[in-house]
Amino acid sequence: MHRSTYGYWLLTRYDDVAAALRDARLSSHWGRKHAGTPAADDPFVRAQQVVFRSFNMQDPPTHTRLRALVQQAFTRAAVDEQRDRVHRLVDELLDVGAARPDRRLDLVSELAFPLTITVASEMIGIPTDEQLRFRASFEATERLGDPTATPEQRQAGRDAMVWQLATIAEVVEARRRSPRADLVTALVQAEADGETLTTDEILAALLTIYTAAGTTTERMISSGMLLLLQHPEQWQLVCSGPAATLPGAITEILRYHHPNQQTTTNRLALEDVTIGGVTIPAGSTVRVALGAANRDPARWSDPERFDITRREVVSVAFGQGLHYCIGAPLARMQATIAIQRLAERFPDLRLADGEVRHDPRRMDRYERVLVQLSP
C-alpha cells in the first residue's frame, strides 16, 4: 500500500488488488470527478467527455446496461469468426521472415504489431491507409496519463484523441447508412429491453476495444515469446505438444509478465475504504499493480520462476469482478495462434544475439525482439 508522490494510492499485494477490483466503493466512473464540467467548444474537452462514457469507466447500473449491449457484439462466436483471419495473417507475417536470406524476424514490429493492429483495425473498420496513423495516435494519448509528460507531449496526446474520435465517428456514421457484418454495425444495432447505445457510447466502446485488441495484445505476444525463448526448456515443452501446453503457457505468460503493469482505469474512492489494514481517504485516486499482484509469494509458490506447467491459480491478469476484460477471449486466441504457428513451423527458433531492446517509453514492454527462425 503505497502513497505515491504523484497523488495516488498504489496497491501491490494480490489480496489487496483483488479486493479493490471487486469493491463497489472504489468507483470506475472516473467522469464523476469532472461532473459539472460544461460542454465546451474545446474539441479535446468534448473528446474527453466522450471517452468517460466508455463502459469500463462506469458503475452499475449504467455499466450493466452498456456492457450487456457491447457484449452482444463481442461474443465468443464473434471472436471465433476472427480465427481463420488470424491464422492467415500469422502465416503471412512468418513467411516474410522465412523468405529472407538470414531468416530473421522481429517479433515486435514484424509479427505482434502488424497482427494485432490489423485485426483490431479491421474489426472497427479503420481504412488500411489510416491504420498505422491510428495506432500511432494511441502512443500519443498514453502520455496524457503520464505525470512526467512534457507540455508538448500532452498537447500531442490531446490532438491525437480528437483525431481518433473524429475518425471513428466517420466509420460509425457510414455503418448507420450502410450496415455490414462487422463489430461497428453490431454495436449500432445492439438492443436490450428497448434500449440502444448512443453514438458517444459506441465511440467510447470502440476506443476501449481497440486498446485491448491492439496495443495490449501486441505486448502480450512479443513478451510471451521472449519469455519462452529465454527459458528453452519451456519452449521445448510447447513445441512437443502445442495444443496441450499452450493454455498453461498463455496463463503463465500473463501472470509472469503482464502486458500492462497497472490498470488503465483509475479507481476513485467514494468513501473512506480500508484495505490491507490501511484506510484510503474518500476522494483518493487508487491504482492497482496487476504485475506485482501476479507475483505475490503469498499467492504463488516461487513466483519468480517461469513455469508453464504451474498449477493454475486465478490471477488478476484480466481483472476481476464486474470489469473483467471483455477482450480476454480475443487476446488469448491471437496469442495462442501466433505462438502455436511459431512452434509448429520453427521449433529450432532462438533469440538473435544482442537483439532484445526494451521500449524506452515503457519499462514493461519491448521495442525489438529479433529471432533466428532456423540455423
C-alpha positions as CSV (number, residue, x, y, z in Angstrom):
1,M,0.0,0.0,0.0
2,H,1.9,3.0,-1.3
3,R,1.0,6.7,-1.3
4,S,2.7,7.9,-4.5
5,T,4.2,11.4,-4.7
6,Y,2.1,11.8,-7.8
7,G,-1.1,11.8,-5.6
8,Y,-2.5,8.3,-6.0
9,W,-2.6,5.1,-3.9
10,L,-0.9,2.1,-5.4
11,L,-1.9,-1.4,-4.3
12,T,0.5,-4.3,-5.0
13,R,-0.5,-7.4,-3.0
14,Y,-2.7,-10.0,-4.6
15,D,-5.4,-10.0,-1.9
16,D,-5.5,-6.2,-1.8
17,V,-5.7,-5.8,-5.5
18,A,-8.4,-8.5,-5.9
19,A,-10.4,-6.8,-3.1
20,A,-10.0,-3.4,-4.7
21,L,-11.2,-4.7,-8.1
22,R,-14.3,-6.0,-6.5
23,D,-15.1,-3.2,-4.1
24,A,-18.0,-1.0,-5.3
25,R,-16.8,1.8,-3.1
26,L,-13.8,2.2,-5.5
27,S,-15.6,3.7,-8.4
28,S,-14.6,3.2,-12.1
29,H,-16.8,6.1,-13.1
30,W,-13.9,8.5,-13.4
31,G,-16.0,11.0,-15.2
32,R,-17.8,11.8,-11.9
33,K,-14.6,13.7,-10.9
34,H,-15.3,16.0,-13.8
35,A,-19.1,16.2,-13.2
36,G,-20.4,19.6,-13.8
37,T,-17.8,20.4,-16.4
38,P,-19.7,22.3,-19.1
39,A,-19.7,21.2,-22.7
40,A,-17.0,23.4,-24.2
41,D,-16.1,24.4,-27.6
42,D,-12.6,22.9,-27.0
43,P,-12.5,19.8,-29.1
44,F,-10.4,18.0,-26.5
45,V,-12.8,18.6,-23.7
46,R,-15.5,17.2,-25.9
47,A,-13.4,14.2,-26.8
48,Q,-12.6,13.6,-23.1
49,Q,-16.3,13.7,-22.2
50,V,-16.9,11.0,-24.8
51,V,-14.2,8.8,-23.5
52,F,-15.6,9.0,-20.0
53,R,-18.8,7.3,-21.3
54,S,-16.9,4.1,-22.0
55,F,-18.5,1.0,-20.3
56,N,-15.3,0.3,-18.4
57,M,-15.5,3.8,-16.9
58,Q,-19.0,3.3,-15.5
59,D,-20.5,1.8,-12.4
60,P,-23.8,-0.1,-12.1
61,P,-26.5,0.3,-13.3
62,T,-25.0,2.2,-16.3
63,H,-22.1,-0.2,-16.6
64,T,-24.5,-3.2,-16.5
65,R,-26.6,-1.7,-19.4
66,L,-23.6,-0.7,-21.5
67,R,-21.7,-3.9,-21.0
68,A,-24.7,-6.1,-21.9
69,L,-25.1,-4.2,-25.1
70,V,-21.4,-4.3,-26.0
71,Q,-21.2,-8.0,-25.2
72,Q,-23.8,-8.7,-27.9
73,A,-21.2,-7.6,-30.4
74,F,-18.2,-9.2,-28.7
75,T,-19.4,-12.8,-28.1
76,R,-17.2,-15.8,-28.2
77,A,-18.8,-16.7,-31.5
78,A,-17.8,-13.3,-32.9
79,V,-14.3,-13.8,-31.7
80,D,-14.2,-17.3,-33.3
81,E,-15.1,-15.7,-36.6
82,Q,-11.7,-14.0,-36.5
83,R,-9.8,-17.3,-36.0
84,D,-9.2,-18.1,-39.7
85,R,-8.2,-14.5,-40.4
86,V,-5.7,-14.6,-37.6
87,H,-4.2,-17.9,-38.8
88,R,-3.7,-16.4,-42.3
89,L,-2.2,-13.2,-41.0
90,V,0.3,-15.0,-38.7
91,D,1.4,-17.3,-41.5
92,E,1.8,-14.4,-44.0
93,L,3.9,-12.5,-41.5
94,L,6.1,-15.5,-40.7
95,D,6.5,-16.2,-44.4
96,V,8.2,-12.8,-44.7
97,G,10.9,-13.7,-42.3
98,A,11.3,-17.3,-43.7
99,A,11.9,-15.9,-47.2
100,R,14.8,-13.7,-46.1
101,P,18.3,-15.0,-46.7
102,D,19.2,-14.5,-43.0
103,R,15.8,-15.9,-41.9
104,R,15.4,-13.3,-39.1
105,L,12.2,-11.8,-37.8
106,D,11.4,-9.1,-35.3
107,L,8.6,-10.4,-33.1
108,V,7.5,-6.9,-32.1
109,S,7.5,-4.9,-35.3
110,E,7.0,-7.7,-37.8
111,L,4.6,-10.1,-36.0
112,A,2.8,-8.9,-32.9
113,F,2.4,-5.3,-34.1
114,P,1.0,-5.9,-37.6
115,L,-1.1,-8.8,-36.4
116,T,-2.9,-7.0,-33.7
117,I,-3.2,-3.7,-35.4
118,T,-4.7,-5.3,-38.5
119,V,-7.2,-7.4,-36.5
120,A,-8.3,-4.5,-34.3
121,S,-8.5,-2.1,-37.2
122,E,-10.5,-4.4,-39.4
123,M,-12.9,-5.1,-36.5
124,I,-13.5,-1.4,-36.1
125,G,-13.4,-0.5,-39.8
126,I,-10.3,1.7,-39.9
127,P,-9.2,2.1,-43.5
128,T,-6.0,0.4,-44.4
129,D,-4.2,3.6,-45.3
130,E,-5.1,5.0,-41.8
131,Q,-4.2,2.0,-39.7
132,L,-0.6,3.0,-38.8
133,R,-1.6,6.6,-38.0
134,F,-4.4,5.4,-35.9
135,R,-2.2,3.0,-33.9
136,A,0.5,5.7,-33.5
137,S,-2.1,8.1,-32.1
138,F,-2.5,5.7,-29.1
139,E,1.1,6.1,-28.4
140,A,0.5,9.8,-28.1
141,T,-2.7,9.6,-25.9
142,E,-0.9,7.3,-23.5
143,R,1.2,10.3,-22.3
144,L,-2.0,12.0,-21.1
145,G,-1.9,9.8,-18.0
146,D,1.9,10.2,-17.5
147,P,2.7,12.8,-14.8
148,T,6.2,13.2,-16.3
149,A,5.0,14.1,-19.8
150,T,6.1,17.5,-21.2
151,P,3.6,20.2,-22.2
152,E,4.4,19.3,-25.9
153,Q,3.6,15.6,-25.3
154,R,0.4,16.4,-23.5
155,Q,-0.7,18.6,-26.4
156,A,0.2,15.9,-28.9
157,G,-1.9,13.5,-26.8
158,R,-4.9,15.9,-26.9
159,D,-4.7,16.3,-30.6
160,A,-4.4,12.6,-31.1
161,M,-7.6,11.9,-29.0
162,V,-9.6,14.4,-31.0
163,W,-8.4,12.9,-34.3
164,Q,-9.2,9.3,-33.1
165,L,-12.8,10.1,-32.2
166,A,-13.3,12.0,-35.5
167,T,-12.0,9.0,-37.4
168,I,-14.2,6.5,-35.6
169,A,-17.2,8.8,-35.8
170,E,-17.0,8.7,-39.6
171,V,-16.9,4.9,-39.6
172,V,-20.0,4.8,-37.3
173,E,-22.0,7.1,-39.5
174,A,-21.0,5.1,-42.6
175,R,-22.3,1.9,-40.9
176,R,-25.6,3.6,-40.0
177,R,-26.1,4.4,-43.7
178,S,-24.7,1.0,-45.0
179,P,-24.7,-1.8,-42.4
180,R,-22.1,-4.5,-42.7
181,A,-21.4,-7.8,-40.9
182,D,-18.9,-6.2,-38.5
183,L,-18.4,-5.0,-35.0
184,V,-19.4,-1.4,-35.6
185,T,-22.7,-2.4,-37.2
186,A,-23.3,-4.8,-34.3
187,L,-22.8,-2.0,-31.8
188,V,-25.1,0.3,-33.8
189,Q,-27.8,-2.3,-33.9
190,A,-27.4,-3.7,-30.4
191,E,-30.6,-3.5,-28.4
192,A,-31.7,-4.8,-25.0
193,D,-35.0,-4.1,-23.3
194,G,-35.8,-1.5,-25.9
195,E,-32.5,0.4,-25.3
196,T,-29.7,1.0,-27.7
197,L,-26.2,2.6,-27.4
198,T,-25.9,6.3,-28.1
199,T,-23.3,7.5,-30.6
200,D,-21.0,8.7,-27.8
201,E,-21.3,5.3,-26.1
202,I,-20.4,3.5,-29.3
203,L,-17.4,5.7,-29.9
204,A,-16.1,5.2,-26.4
205,A,-16.6,1.5,-26.5
206,L,-14.7,1.2,-29.8
207,L,-11.8,3.1,-28.4
208,T,-11.7,0.7,-25.4
209,I,-12.0,-2.4,-27.6
210,Y,-9.2,-1.2,-29.9
211,T,-6.9,-0.6,-27.0
212,A,-7.5,-4.2,-25.7
213,A,-7.4,-5.9,-29.0
214,G,-4.5,-3.9,-30.4
215,T,-1.9,-2.4,-28.1
216,T,-2.2,-4.7,-25.0
217,T,-2.3,-7.9,-27.0
218,E,0.7,-6.8,-29.0
219,R,2.8,-6.7,-25.8
220,M,1.4,-10.0,-24.6
221,I,2.6,-11.8,-27.8
222,S,6.0,-10.3,-28.1
223,S,6.8,-10.5,-24.3
224,G,5.4,-14.0,-24.1
225,M,7.6,-15.3,-26.9
226,L,10.6,-13.7,-25.4
227,L,9.9,-15.4,-22.1
228,L,9.6,-18.8,-23.7
229,L,12.9,-18.3,-25.7
230,Q,14.6,-17.1,-22.5
231,H,13.6,-20.4,-20.9
232,P,14.5,-23.0,-23.6
233,E,13.1,-26.0,-21.6
234,Q,9.7,-24.3,-21.5
235,W,9.8,-23.6,-25.3
236,Q,10.6,-27.2,-25.9
237,L,7.6,-28.2,-23.9
238,V,5.4,-26.0,-26.1
239,C,7.0,-27.4,-29.3
240,S,6.5,-31.0,-28.1
241,G,2.7,-30.5,-27.9
242,P,1.3,-27.1,-28.6
243,A,-2.3,-28.0,-28.2
244,A,-1.8,-29.5,-24.8
245,T,0.7,-27.0,-23.4
246,L,-0.4,-23.6,-24.8
247,P,-3.3,-23.0,-22.4
248,G,-1.0,-23.2,-19.5
249,A,1.7,-21.3,-21.3
250,I,-0.6,-18.4,-22.0
251,T,-1.8,-18.3,-18.4
252,E,1.7,-18.3,-17.1
253,I,2.9,-15.6,-19.6
254,L,0.1,-13.3,-18.4
255,R,1.0,-14.0,-14.7
256,Y,4.7,-13.6,-15.1
257,H,4.9,-10.6,-17.4
258,H,1.6,-8.8,-17.5
259,P,1.4,-6.5,-20.6
260,N,0.1,-3.7,-18.5
261,Q,1.6,-3.4,-15.1
262,Q,-1.3,-1.2,-13.7
263,T,-4.9,-0.9,-14.5
264,T,-5.7,1.5,-17.3
265,T,-8.7,2.9,-15.5
266,N,-8.1,4.6,-12.1
267,R,-10.5,4.0,-9.3
268,L,-12.0,6.8,-7.2
269,A,-12.7,6.2,-3.5
270,L,-16.3,7.3,-2.9
271,E,-15.8,7.0,0.9
272,D,-13.1,6.0,3.3
273,V,-12.0,2.5,2.3
274,T,-9.8,0.2,4.5
275,I,-7.8,-2.4,2.6
276,G,-5.0,-4.4,4.0
277,G,-5.2,-2.5,7.3
278,V,-4.7,0.9,5.6
279,T,-7.5,3.5,5.2
280,I,-7.7,5.2,1.9
281,P,-9.5,8.6,2.3
282,A,-12.6,9.4,0.3
283,G,-11.8,11.2,-2.9
284,S,-8.5,9.4,-3.4
285,T,-7.2,8.0,-6.7
286,V,-6.4,4.3,-6.5
287,R,-4.4,2.2,-8.9
288,V,-3.7,-1.5,-8.7
289,A,-0.4,-3.1,-9.9
290,L,-1.6,-6.2,-11.7
291,G,2.0,-7.3,-12.4
292,A,3.0,-7.2,-8.8
293,A,-0.1,-8.9,-7.6
294,N,0.5,-11.8,-10.0
295,R,3.9,-12.4,-8.4
296,D,2.8,-12.2,-4.8
297,P,4.6,-15.0,-2.9
298,A,1.5,-15.3,-0.6
299,R,-0.5,-16.4,-3.7
300,W,2.1,-18.4,-5.7
301,S,4.9,-20.7,-4.7
302,D,8.2,-19.5,-6.0
303,P,6.5,-16.7,-8.0
304,E,9.8,-15.6,-9.7
305,R,10.0,-18.9,-11.5
306,F,8.5,-19.0,-15.0
307,D,6.8,-22.4,-15.3
308,I,4.1,-23.2,-17.9
309,T,3.2,-26.4,-16.1
310,R,2.4,-24.5,-12.9
311,R,-0.9,-25.5,-11.3
312,E,-3.4,-22.8,-12.4
313,V,-4.4,-20.3,-9.8
314,V,-6.8,-17.5,-10.7
315,S,-4.7,-14.4,-11.4
316,V,-5.7,-10.8,-12.0
317,A,-4.3,-10.7,-15.5
318,F,-7.7,-9.7,-17.0
319,G,-9.0,-8.1,-13.9
320,Q,-11.8,-9.5,-11.7
321,G,-15.4,-8.7,-10.9
322,L,-17.7,-6.6,-13.0
323,H,-14.9,-5.1,-15.1
324,Y,-13.3,-8.4,-16.1
325,C,-11.7,-7.8,-19.5
326,I,-14.3,-8.2,-22.3
327,G,-11.4,-8.7,-24.8
328,A,-9.9,-11.6,-23.0
329,P,-11.1,-14.4,-25.4
330,L,-9.7,-12.4,-28.4
331,A,-6.4,-11.7,-26.7
332,R,-5.9,-15.4,-25.8
333,M,-6.9,-16.6,-29.2
334,Q,-4.4,-14.3,-31.1
335,A,-1.5,-15.1,-28.7
336,T,-2.3,-18.8,-28.9
337,I,-2.3,-18.9,-32.7
338,A,0.8,-16.8,-33.0
339,I,2.9,-18.9,-30.6
340,Q,1.4,-22.2,-31.9
341,R,2.4,-21.4,-35.5
342,L,5.9,-20.4,-34.4
343,A,6.3,-23.7,-32.5
344,E,4.9,-25.8,-35.4
345,R,6.9,-24.1,-38.2
346,F,10.1,-23.2,-36.3
347,P,10.8,-25.4,-33.3
348,D,14.5,-24.5,-33.5
349,L,13.7,-20.8,-33.1
350,R,16.1,-18.9,-31.0
351,L,16.9,-15.3,-30.0
352,A,19.4,-13.5,-32.2
353,D,22.4,-12.4,-30.2
354,G,22.1,-8.9,-28.6
355,E,18.8,-8.1,-30.4
356,V,16.4,-7.6,-27.5
357,R,15.7,-4.0,-26.6
358,H,13.3,-2.5,-24.0
359,D,11.0,0.2,-25.1
360,P,12.4,3.4,-23.6
361,R,8.9,4.8,-23.2
362,R,7.6,1.8,-21.1
363,M,9.7,-0.4,-18.9
364,D,7.2,-3.2,-19.1
365,R,7.4,-3.8,-22.9
366,Y,10.0,-4.2,-25.7
367,E,10.6,-2.4,-28.9
368,R,12.6,-5.2,-30.5
369,V,12.9,-8.9,-30.1
370,L,14.8,-10.3,-33.1
371,V,14.8,-14.1,-33.6
372,Q,16.5,-16.5,-35.8
373,L,13.8,-18.7,-37.4
374,S,16.2,-21.5,-38.1
375,P,20.0,-22.2,-38.1
